[in-house]
């Protein structure tokens, strides 16, 4: 059996090595390292794939979120609602811009932001909602957009973990996660479903004026060289990363299918075990692309399972062990523990197993048998 890894980027690279190497070599030969042809090519290809009018590449996913908020013109003190159960980057950029983070609980079944919690958190100061498509599962964007429209709020999609996932609407139409809100943001960190070989990110929108503003922000506020029309930052996707992404974007649907295949194998093995709650898998849509395969362990022995798997050299991880409302940087007297029952439950129960495009049946069998062995 091949060595188990949480994410096997080496095996993935080996399969696409000639194409990736040739694409990178083109950049080296032309020396167009910043905003070169590869970046523009990737931008156009991603716009077509997502069905969105504007993709603005940038340096990383955290910048993408920050720049999206800057582009909307949010002002210090404006309240921004987001999920308590996610990575810190989402709340980090809200705080950096001197906006007011409003953390809310999540749904137990899909681990995405709770619709009821959003409604309860809205005040006259609320200006935006940031749903996170957590672990690769699309949030309920139809309902979120309805709430936002009722209260005249912006929606900024944190799509760092779910590129390629579909949001399915009640009329049967599908739209790609990240393209439904007023603006979306994603990351191309190497372990993502669409990952480069360094840092990278992008912002998506169908709003022409917002896209124009964001294009200036990512480049020091310039539309014409040395003319600074807006306050900006230096956040650009470099051409070598775009060269890698050009190759991998063509394979993204296949990569996501491989993740879904592995997830079905995992879940089939765990079916019927009362100690394990496997992630929801929809057979008739692509709403989950399994950036992570995350179990809930309900018998209170999650940490013992973690030790058991690590003793067998099976990589696993807890995403996320501490809620954002309990993090030192984001403590706020407004938050009460009783407002976060689901988040507080999840941080005690979740464990993520290896998930990547190169998982094979032998590896999955060993992992699942090792998990089940713990409960016997």
HUQUIWO-V6173 format. One line per field, one symbol per residue. ss: DSSP state (A for helix, B for strand, O for the rest). Layout:
# HUQUIWO-V6173
ss: ???
This chain:
# HUQUIWO-V6173
ss: OOOOOOOOAAAAAAAAAAAAAAAAAAAAAAOOOBOOAAAAAAAAAAAAAAOOOBBBBBOOAAAAAAAAAAAOOOOOOOBBBBBOOOOOAAAAAAAAOOOBBBBBOBOOOOOOBOAAAAAAAOOOOBBBBBOBOAAABOOOAAAAAAAAAAAOOBBBBBOOOOOOOBBBOOOOOBBBOOOOOOBBBBBOOOOOOOOOOOOOBBBBBOOAAAAAAAAAAOBOOBBBOOBBOOOOOBOOOBAAAAAAAAAAAOOAAAAAAAAAAAAAAAAAAAOOOOOBBOOOOOOOOOOBOOOOBBBBBOOOOAAAAAAAAAAOOOOBBOOOOOOAAAOAAAOOOOOOAAAOAAAAAAAAABBBBOOOOOOOAAAAAAAAAAAAAAAO
